[in-house]
Amino acid sequence: MIDCHKFTLSNGLRVIHNYDPSTAMVAVNVLYNVGARDEDPSMTGLAHLFEHLMFGGSVNIPDFDAEMERAGGMDNAWTSNDFTNFYDVAPARNFETLLWLESDRMLGLAFSPKALEVQRSVVIEEFKETHLNRPYGDLHHYLRGLVYTSHPYRFPTIGKEPSHIEKVTDADVRQFFFTHYAPNNAVLAVSGNVSPEQVRESVERWFGSIPSRPVSPRQYHREPPVTAPRELEVSGAVPQTCVVVAYPMPGYGEPGYIECDLITDILASGHSSRFYRRLVLGDDLFATADAMITGSEEPGMLMLQ
């Protein structure tokens, strides 16, 4: 059991800390409760675009990565349908630098037209490379649209189509930021060689003055139950036929979620798994066989591929 302590600032920022004196490093993670499910269906991919924009300069720091490198650190981020996450790792002596960097972009972005155009181009190229010009890249576009009929999970995190990103304006960016990237919509996690006293004092110093903001409520409803099989066959420039079977499964924290996760491990994790031994080694019909879950906060999918 990892020993953690938690506290919440007056502006709503939730903080969790693990003190680990055995390392010379510290990791800082900021999780925002915003993802692709919070987008307008006519402007999908905005949350993922924001992951990129958050590195494009903030109110007082024009070059996030340059300051991180000066501190001997590294950083990265990811976006899902549910959340957007940013993490930094650096020597513990530079802990304050990490908080300075993260707090300044939580306070406000630079909202540079140049940064928007640069990151827009990057995201569109990523869309083309990973989803349009790669074999099976569009598979989850079709699959999500088949499994979900009304819930925003019906669109992949990267978005429905590149044209949605092409039309994003500066006003769209500002509105999305100020209604989602707020201290009262985030969790700050710290792990490493910094004491609980130092964490509380430093977090108060760097984040305490950032005002809380009204967070846009989620307007969608839960996906209706699947009552009959749904099938779709598509053709494309791929080397082999790919078959995917998706079953509705509970969301994270709901009864049955862990069981679904365990089932996919039993079926397809490693060379001793049942899929590998029976379908790949035991027959020449399949080249690969896998099983996975989407791991989403709301009801998701258990997939056999």
BELRATA-V137627 format. One record per backbone hydrogen bond with DSSP energy under -1.0 kcal/mol. CO is the residue of the C=O (numbers start at 0). NH is the residue of the N-H. Records with the same first field share a line. If there is no record, write none. Layout:
CO->NH / NH
This chain:
4->16
6->14
8->11
12->8
13->187
14->6
15->189
16->4
17->191
19->22
23->91
24->192
25->89
26->190
27->87
28->188
29->85
30->186
31->33 / 83
34->37
35->38
39->42
44->48
45->49
46->50
47->51
48->52
49->53
51->54
52->55
56->109
60->57
62->66
63->67
64->68
65->69
66->70
67->72
68->71
73->88
75->86
77->84
79->35
80->36
82->79
83->31
84->77
85->29
86->75
87->27
88->73
89->25
90->93
91->94
93->97
94->98
95->99
96->100
97->101
98->102
99->103
100->104
101->105
102->106
103->107
107->58
111->115
112->116
113->117
114->118
115->119
116->120
117->121
118->122
119->123
120->124
121->125
122->126
123->127
124->128
125->129
126->130 / 131
127->132
133->136
135->138
137->141
138->142
139->143
140->144
141->145
142->146
143->147
150->153
151->154
155->158
160->163
161->165
162->166
164->167
168->172
169->173
170->174
171->175
172->176
173->177
176->179 / 180
178->215
179->181
181->184
182->185
184->32
185->13
186->30
187->15
188->28
189->17
190->26
191->19 / 193
194->198
195->199
196->200
197->201
198->202
199->203
200->204
201->205
202->206
203->207
206->209
235->237
244->303
246->301
248->299
250->253
253->256
255->259
256->260
257->261
258->262
259->263
260->264
261->265
262->266
263->267
264->268
265->273
266->274
269->272
272->276
273->277
274->278 / 279
275->280
289->304
291->302
295->251
299->248
300->293
301->246
302->291
303->244
